[in-house]
Each structure stands twice: as structure tokens, then as C-alpha cells.
Amino acid sequence: MAETLVIEGFHDGEDAFVFKSDGSMVELKNSGLKAPYKFDVTGKEGGQYLFNAEGEQYRVFIPEVITNQTAAIKIPCDRPQILLASDHRNASARGLGEDCE
């Protein structure tokens, strides 16, 4: 049985946005959602993950989050680090220069 996809974090918790079920966009820091994050992904549509929290359904763009299946590829410090989503079609270059070898 496949492992449930879980959102465990956001690449930029200070400036991340999520979308509520009514379509409104809200900053993560003002959403009422608090770390540690453990949100089960309930679906995927148009490059966004769907998840439920605090009785509300949310959407978030896939490259904005860290999941239990996110792969971090470490490469030399003179090259940028990338993070690949579990489907390997979406990537984030956030955190350039961090945790390089």
C-alpha cells in the first residue's frame, strides 16, 4: 500500500500563501495553521495540493511545501541546490547556497 503523502513544512513559512476553499488567498503566518505541520494531502489539482486543517480545505502550490516524499539533492556549493516534488515535475530553488557540500 502506498504511503500517504503528508505536508511536513513550507519552504518559506514567513512568505508562503495558502488558498482557502472559498478561493481567498491568505498568508500562512496569518492562516492560524501552526507548526509542526502534518497535513495529509487529500488530492492534487492544477499544480496544487489539497489538504484539510482546522475544519477548512486548503490549497497550496506544490513547490511551496516539503512533504514526506520530497527529495533534497545536495550538490557542490558552487552550484544551486534544488528540491524536487514527489512527482519530479515541480521543483523549487529556494534556499540557494544552504546545506551544500
CORWO-V711677 format. One record per residue. N is the residue number from 1. RES is the residue in one small letter. SS is DSSP state (@ for helix, = for strand, . for the rest). Layout:
BEGIN
((N & RES & SS) (N & RES & SS))
END
This chain:
BEGIN
((1 & m & .) (2 & a & .) (3 & e & .) (4 & t & .) (5 & l & .) (6 & v & =) (7 & i & =) (8 & e & =) (9 & g & =) (10 & f & =) (11 & h & .) (12 & d & .) (13 & g & .) (14 & e & .) (15 & d & .) (16 & a & .) (17 & f & =) (18 & v & =) (19 & f & =) (20 & k & =) (21 & s & .) (22 & d & .) (23 & g & .) (24 & s & .) (25 & m & =) (26 & v & =) (27 & e & =) (28 & l & @) (29 & k & @) (30 & n & @) (31 & s & .) (32 & g & .) (33 & l & .) (34 & k & .) (35 & a & .) (36 & p & .) (37 & y & .) (38 & k & .) (39 & f & =) (40 & d & =) (41 & v & =) (42 & t & =) (43 & g & =) (44 & k & =) (45 & e & =) (46 & g & .) (47 & g & .) (48 & q & =) (49 & y & =) (50 & l & =) (51 & f & =) (52 & n & =) (53 & a & =) (54 & e & .) (55 & g & .) (56 & e & =) (57 & q & =) (58 & y & =) (59 & r & =) (60 & v & =) (61 & f & =) (62 & i & @) (63 & p & @) (64 & e & @) (65 & v & =) (66 & i & =) (67 & t & =) (68 & n & .) (69 & q & .) (70 & t & .) (71 & a & =) (72 & a & =) (73 & i & =) (74 & k & .) (75 & i & .) (76 & p & .) (77 & c & .) (78 & d & .) (79 & r & .) (80 & p & .) (81 & q & .) (82 & i & =) (83 & l & =) (84 & l & =) (85 & a & .) (86 & s & .) (87 & d & .) (88 & h & .) (89 & r & .) (90 & n & .) (91 & a & =) (92 & s & =) (93 & a & .) (94 & r & .) (95 & g & .) (96 & l & .) (97 & g & .) (98 & e & .) (99 & d & .) (100 & c & .) (101 & e & .))
END
